[in-house]
Amino acid sequence: MKQRLSLSAAALLLSISRIEAFVPPEGLCTRCEQSPSQQNRFAIFSHRDEEEGSTGQPTRRSVLQSTAISLATIASSTSQTAQASLLNPFAQPEPQAFTPSKRCTAYLVDSTIPPSLIPYRAQREAAILKNLGMGGGTSKEPFLQDELNLNNFMNKAVFGVIDSVSGAVSGSGSENKGAASFVFLGANFDSTSPTALGDVDADGELAVSLMKDMCRPREREGNTAVGLAFAPVGAQDALDEYVKSSGDGGAMEKVMKALKAAGADEYLMERHVPILQFARSKSFPLLALSPDPADLKTLQKGGLQSLDPARRDMYVADAEGFIDLTRDPKFKLYTDKSLIKDFKPSSETIPEDQIKAEQANYFAEKILVHEAAATKVAQWAASRPNSLVITVASIPDVRFMGGMNGRVPRVYNKLNDKVEISEDAVTTILLNPSAKETLSQNKWLRLEIGTAPDNWAYQTKVADYFWFSSMPKVNMLPRMMNEQ
């Protein structure tokens, strides 16, 4: 545009100069005694200009000159600005507002070695949760993106395996007819969330939003339950009464008093209020999964051998499997790398042998808590075909697949001899996890345990999914793959 203005002005000035060059001088005008054939043809314009000027109107020459001067002024000013910018290649551009890139809020922890993260777009989140609600589970096999190319075109056309990838991701290919499925939501209900919504209610609200999408396919079947890992089994009757109640009528206040009387943690009770309200609105049974506090105190003092056998049998349905699990090398890795990490001695000044004794009692307490929760959810699901149990527990109790979530397939298969499930039937989702909650020593989320050469064969990922209330920080997401 600037070049066009300068060229137009120059052309106009050149035209005016040519016109002036051909205008005859004062002595040679049409009033002279010259014949019209000898007059210069440009004199006609000169006389017309004189006639127009005599009437007080601007002549064509003056108009052309003023226009040319204006265009030349504009062109020179704009060209100077353009030249100034070209002469200074280091000129800073005008500042613009920072716009952060959009990141996903749902991530699949893929079972590669080592594990990697696969982000899922918002459009895919509802489909994943719907699949879990339909009992699809989560495959523990690595996600391999099988693309269509010239080498496998005929193979796919003949055998019809073009949708093998989607079946592996959804887990629908390994679904057993009539088998139950289980989902564990790991949440800590604190203000250490790594997202922008890092408040005490973020985990509870996120858990309810996920359960709403998961339970939509099952609202008409009536075979869905919500497990509460914090609730002692002594509060089961109060939970049943709360779900069956109608209207306000102080139902929430009554169940809170019953939970407190049973020994439940008051802070966790308040954080679970949205979950209790959701289960009641859908008439989903609430399952109390924690042993009674009195039994836990007995374990803290004397270990499993100090607990009454009748009480122990109430929490352990598969005694043989419960004992054999402690000898499993994979479980030993989980114990060393995750379970014992939360142990704290009663005092830093006690002798070493007393610390070991307290650690052994802590181990006995935790494995009984995990076995009791797995037994309760398996007992409820074993008698109900195609059932779904969604359990809300703390992150330390479900991370690295060795807690209550890892025990469910064994206990369920012990109680149900008609249908057998695998670990694919259990899905673990960590809500707003932080690096510390995954036992990471840096800012990154830890994705696995078992990275040394001697335990490489027992490598275990931290969970099946990470789910955040809002976009997480990019510097906490390791081994990112392409979005799906």
Secondary structure by P-SEA (a helix, b strand, c coil): caaaaaaaaaaaaaaaaaaaaacccccccccccccccccccaaaaaaaaaaaaaaccccaaaaaaaaaaaaaaaaaaaaaaaaaaaaccccccccccbbbbbbbcbbbbcccccbbbbbbcccaaaaaaaaaaacccccccccccccccccaaaaaaaccccaaaaaaaaccccccccbbbbbbbbbcccccccccccccaaaaaaaaaaaaaaaccccccccbbbbbccccccaaaaaaaaaacccccaaaaaaaaaaaaacccaaaaaaaaaaaaaaaaacbbbbbccccaaaaaaaaccccccccaaaaaaacccaaaaaaaaacaaaaaaaacccccccccccccccaaaaaaaaaaaaaaaaaaaaaaaaaaaaaaccccbbbbbbbbcccccccccccccaaaaaaaaaccccccccccbbbbbccccccccccccccccccccccccccccccccccbbbbcccccccccccccccc
